[in-house]
């Protein structure tokens, strides 16, 4: 699959959207040495210094928004596959709903999906940031870099992208062939705090309950005092930890 190095740019995801608006649909990887306006979920800033991986996969997708959204879980599994190799210790890697990867319970990576439709068809961008050399300080959720966690020199971003692109190819192929069921099973096997009481903070309320599973469309199921709740979008908090998703 084609890759393009962008040097310093505002955001690889913004660049993917610009290209998509001009009719490009990929597939291609765009990656930058540094971003000046990196973005996480809900418009949050994403610290993007040189030495970390900042990459976006732009790809065509079928015109099915619900299925398109499930690529978040596919991408998180590819990130976990990459971290398994970079750390050599898969047991230290977990996934936090809906789009974060944790290393030793500290955030090390995140995924951002954006999509749209042009005259060329529907497109999807999968933005991925992995803190290889540097972890931001003073973040909502405690962060860590691969270098800090392993005590070894940081992997080169391009080498990490090699691993990520290979993992993504395999995960997307499996999703295209077999659907969401095996993705759901694999994601749950790495889910952070599965079976524990967590908080899901929605715009109008906070839902507290035991994290039971994912449903067939990727929603988080929480067993609460008033029954089972399906959570489709929220910031997730673990009791005793400072905050939720995002740098």
RAZI-V581758 format. One record per residue. N is the residue number from 1. RES is the residue in three letters. PSI is psi in whole degrees, -180 to 180 (none if undefined). NEAR is the number of other ideal C-beta (glycine too) atoms within 12 Angstrom. Layout:
[[N/RES/PSI/NEAR] [N/RES/PSI/NEAR]]
This chain:
[[1/UNK/141/20] [2/UNK/143/16] [3/UNK/148/25] [4/UNK/124/25] [5/UNK/132/22] [6/UNK/-2/29] [7/UNK/-124/17] [8/UNK/132/20] [9/UNK/164/27] [10/UNK/-52/25] [11/UNK/134/33] [12/UNK/-33/46] [13/UNK/-40/43] [14/UNK/-40/29] [15/UNK/-40/37] [16/UNK/-42/42] [17/UNK/-40/29] [18/UNK/-44/24] [19/UNK/-40/29] [20/UNK/-38/34] [21/UNK/-20/20] [22/UNK/10/16] [23/UNK/-7/17] [24/UNK/137/25] [25/UNK/-6/28] [26/UNK/-162/30] [27/UNK/140/27] [28/UNK/153/28] [29/UNK/132/36] [30/UNK/127/41] [31/UNK/150/41] [32/UNK/147/39] [33/UNK/-35/26] [34/UNK/145/28] [35/UNK/140/36] [36/UNK/-12/23] [37/UNK/50/22] [38/UNK/146/36] [39/UNK/143/33] [40/UNK/-164/38] [41/UNK/151/32] [42/UNK/29/21] [43/UNK/10/14] [44/UNK/151/26] [45/UNK/148/23] [46/UNK/113/44] [47/UNK/130/32] [48/UNK/59/41] [49/UNK/162/27] [50/UNK/140/20] [51/UNK/-21/26] [52/UNK/169/39] [53/UNK/125/49] [54/UNK/107/51] [55/UNK/151/50] [56/UNK/132/49] [57/UNK/120/45] [58/UNK/127/41] [59/UNK/152/37] [60/UNK/148/25] [61/UNK/161/34] [62/UNK/157/20] [63/UNK/67/17] [64/UNK/91/17] [65/UNK/-38/18] [66/UNK/-45/18] [67/UNK/-39/25] [68/UNK/-41/31] [69/UNK/-26/26] [70/UNK/-13/38] [71/UNK/-18/39] [72/UNK/-43/44] [73/UNK/-38/46] [74/UNK/-47/43] [75/UNK/-40/45] [76/UNK/-38/47] [77/UNK/-39/42] [78/UNK/-38/42] [79/UNK/-44/49] [80/UNK/-41/42] [81/UNK/-42/33] [82/UNK/-45/39] [83/UNK/-34/44] [84/UNK/-44/25] [85/UNK/-42/24] [86/UNK/-34/40] [87/UNK/-27/34] [88/UNK/10/17] [89/UNK/81/18] [90/UNK/-28/20] [91/UNK/-15/14] [92/UNK/-9/24] [93/UNK/132/38] [94/UNK/169/34] [95/UNK/133/44] [96/UNK/124/45] [97/UNK/137/43] [98/UNK/-13/38] [99/UNK/26/42] [100/UNK/152/50] [101/UNK/137/50] [102/UNK/146/36] [103/UNK/117/41] [104/UNK/39/24] [105/UNK/14/23] [106/UNK/144/30] [107/UNK/131/46] [108/UNK/-16/49] [109/UNK/157/50] [110/UNK/159/47] [111/UNK/138/47] [112/UNK/120/42] [113/UNK/137/38] [114/UNK/147/35] [115/UNK/166/34] [116/UNK/179/29] [117/UNK/133/20] [118/UNK/-176/19] [119/UNK/-19/12] [120/UNK/-10/19] [121/UNK/-175/19] [122/UNK/140/24] [123/UNK/157/37] [124/UNK/135/39] [125/UNK/134/42] [126/UNK/99/43] [127/UNK/134/43] [128/UNK/129/52] [129/UNK/130/50] [130/UNK/125/52] [131/UNK/94/45] [132/UNK/-51/42] [133/UNK/-29/32] [134/UNK/140/28] [135/UNK/135/31] [136/UNK/148/30] [137/UNK/156/15] [138/UNK/32/13] [139/UNK/166/28] [140/UNK/-43/28] [141/UNK/133/35] [142/UNK/131/29] [143/UNK/160/37] [144/UNK/152/33] [145/UNK/161/37] [146/UNK/-41/43] [147/UNK/-44/25] [148/UNK/-41/24] [149/UNK/-34/33] [150/UNK/-19/24] [151/UNK/18/13] [152/UNK/162/16] [153/UNK/147/15] [154/UNK/139/28] [155/UNK/148/30] [156/UNK/138/22] [157/UNK/-41/38] [158/UNK/-35/22] [159/UNK/-39/21] [160/UNK/-38/39] [161/UNK/-37/37] [162/UNK/-48/23] [163/UNK/-45/31] [164/UNK/-45/46] [165/UNK/-40/34] [166/UNK/-44/21] [167/UNK/-40/31] [168/UNK/-42/35] [169/UNK/-46/23] [170/UNK/-42/22] [171/UNK/-41/35] [172/UNK/-41/32] [173/UNK/-41/16] [174/UNK/-41/24] [175/UNK/-44/32] [176/UNK/-35/20] [177/UNK/-42/13] [178/UNK/-5/16] [179/UNK/-165/18] [180/UNK/-23/32] [181/UNK/-51/20] [182/UNK/-30/22] [183/UNK/-47/36] [184/UNK/-46/32] [185/UNK/-46/19] [186/UNK/-39/26] [187/UNK/-44/38] [188/UNK/-31/29] [189/UNK/-18/21] [190/UNK/11/33] [191/UNK/130/34] [192/UNK/132/37] [193/UNK/24/30] [194/UNK/130/25] [195/UNK/-7/16] [196/UNK/162/23] [197/UNK/127/22] [198/UNK/174/35] [199/UNK/136/29] [200/UNK/113/34] [201/UNK/114/23] [202/UNK/167/21] [203/UNK/-36/11] [204/UNK/-7/8] [205/UNK/164/14] [206/UNK/126/21] [207/UNK/124/32] [208/UNK/131/25] [209/UNK/174/29] [210/UNK/130/24] [211/UNK/104/34] [212/UNK/-48/26] [213/UNK/-175/25] [214/UNK/148/33] [215/UNK/-174/21] [216/UNK/-8/18] [217/UNK/16/26] [218/UNK/-2/34] [219/UNK/147/27] [220/UNK/132/41] [221/UNK/121/30] [222/UNK/129/36] [223/UNK/111/22] [224/UNK/178/23] [225/UNK/-15/12] [226/UNK/11/11] [227/UNK/-173/13] [228/UNK/128/19] [229/UNK/136/27] [230/UNK/118/24] [231/UNK/117/33] [232/UNK/-25/21] [233/UNK/129/25] [234/UNK/164/32] [235/UNK/128/32] [236/UNK/132/41] [237/UNK/141/28] [238/UNK/132/30] [239/UNK/132/16] [240/UNK/-7/13] [241/UNK/158/24] [242/UNK/-45/18] [243/UNK/-164/23] [244/UNK/-137/34] [245/UNK/157/39] [246/UNK/152/32] [247/UNK/none/38]]
